[in-house]
Amino acid sequence: MVASLRERLARDVEAARDSLIETTRQLVAVASPNPPSDTHDVAAVAEALLRDIPGMTVERFEPEPRVVSLVGRLEGARPGRRLIFNGHLDTFPLLEELPWTVPPLGGVLADGKLYGRGVCDMKGGMACSLLAAALLARHRDAWSGEIVLTLAGDEENMGSLGTGYLLQHVPHAAGDANICGDVGSPRIVRFGEKGLMWVEVEATGSPAHGAHVHRGTNAIDRLRAALDRLKDLETVPFQAPPVVTEAIARAKPISEPLSGDGEAETLRRVTVNIGTIEGGTSPNLVPTHAIARADIRLPVGMTTDVLAARLDDWLGAMDGVSWRAIRRFEPSFTDPGQEIVRRTAAVAGEVLGQAPAVNMRVGGSDSRWYRPHGVPTVVLGLTPFNMGGADEYVLVDELVAVAKIHTLVAYDFLSAEQ
C-alpha cells in the first residue's frame, strides 16, 4: 500500500507538469523586485495558490509596508513532525535595459525552457513546493504531522524582514526539518553555507594641490594600504569540522562541473571581494576622503568575531582609517548525516537515476535563519541559467524533477515511523 501510494505520487507529479508550469508562470508574471523589497502583489498571487490547496490555512505578515510574507499550514491525519518548505517571493530587479529577448514577466515557454525574472531564483522552486503540498493534501490520511510553507519576502536583502521575522514571531514557522527550494541544482543536496560579513572601510586625509603632494595626506593611499590588510583576512587560520571538509572533497567531482572549477577551494577558505571604491574629486587634487565596501565570505570553522578582531588590530593602528561591519551572518551547516539530508539525497538519486553530490553552498539562502533555530535544513532547487541577467530561465524537465523530489521527501519524512 505504501509503495503503491508513493509510486502514485511520483506519477501525479509527472501528470501535473502543465499545472506546475502554469503555477510558475503566475508567480513570474508579477514583479517582486528587491530593491525595493516589494512582495505585496506577488504575495496575493501566492496566497491564492495556497488557499486552493484543500485543508490549507494561510497567515499573512507585513512587518514593513509592502514587505509581505505568508505562512501556510496543512495538517496530516495524526500528530507528528512538522516539515517546512521555505521559499522567498522577492527577486532581483527586472533590469529591463538588459538585452532581454523575451518579456521579463512573460513566462515564455520555448524548447523545454521557461523564461522570466526570478524563475530560477526562486519562483520555480516555490512552485515545486506548492505542488508537493497540493498532492500530499489529497492523501492526508497517509501521513502524520504537518506541512508548513513559509513564503518570505526580503531574502535578497538578507531576510531580516522575511524569514528572520517569521522565525522570531511565528512559532510554527520552525519545525523538525526544512527543505528550501532555492536556486542550485537537483544534482546537489546543499547542507550548509558560508557566512558573510560586509564591511565599509573609510580613510581621510588633508588637502593639497597634486603638484604639492608633500603638503597634503592622500586618503586614497591610506585606503589602499587598509585594503591590502583587508585582503590578508584570506590567510587567517581556522579549523573546519572534518565532516564538512570531507563532504566538500567527496562532492567535488559532481559539484564543480555544475558550479565552476575552484568551488571546493572557495568553500574551504575566507574570501574577500572588494566591490566598490570611491574617492577624490580631481586628478590634480590630493583626495581628502576615500571609502570602499567589501563582501567577506567565511567558511565553517571561522567566525565574524575573529575577523572583526583582526580588522580592529590591523586597521585600528592606521592613521585616518576606520571600518565598520554593515552586515554579519555566521556560517552554518546541518550535519550531512541528519535524516533530512539523507532522505533528500536518496530521493534525488532515485528520481535522477544517479547519486547526487552532498555539499556546502557558496552563496547564502534563507536556510541560514533556520539552522541557528535548531532546524535541520537542506537546499535543493533548480539550476540557474542567466540568474539576475537577461533571459533568466529554467529547464522544465528539472522543474518536474525538483517537484518530484520535494513531494517524495516530504511523504517519506512524514510517513516514517517514529
ABEGO torsion letter per residue (X at the ends): XAAAAAAAAAAAAAAAAAAAAAAAAAAAABBBBOOAGBAAAAAAAAAAAAAABBGBBBBBBBABBGBBBBBBBBBBABBEBBBBBBBBABBBBAGAABBBABBAAAGBBBGGBBBEBGAAOAAAAAAAAAAAAAAAAAAAAABBEBBBBBBBBGAAAGGAABAAAAAAABAAABBABBBBABBEBAABBBABBBBBBBBBBBBBBBBBBAABAAABBBAAAAAAAAAAAAAAAAABBBBBBAAAAAAAAAAAAAAAAAAEBGAAAAAABBBBBBABBBEEABAABBBABBBBBBBBBBBBGBBAAAAAAAAAAAAAABBGBBBBBABBBBBBBBBAABAAAAAAAAAAAAAAGBBBBBBBBABBBAAAAAAAAGBBBBBBBBBBBGBGBBGBBBBAAAAAAAAAAAAAAAAAAAABBX
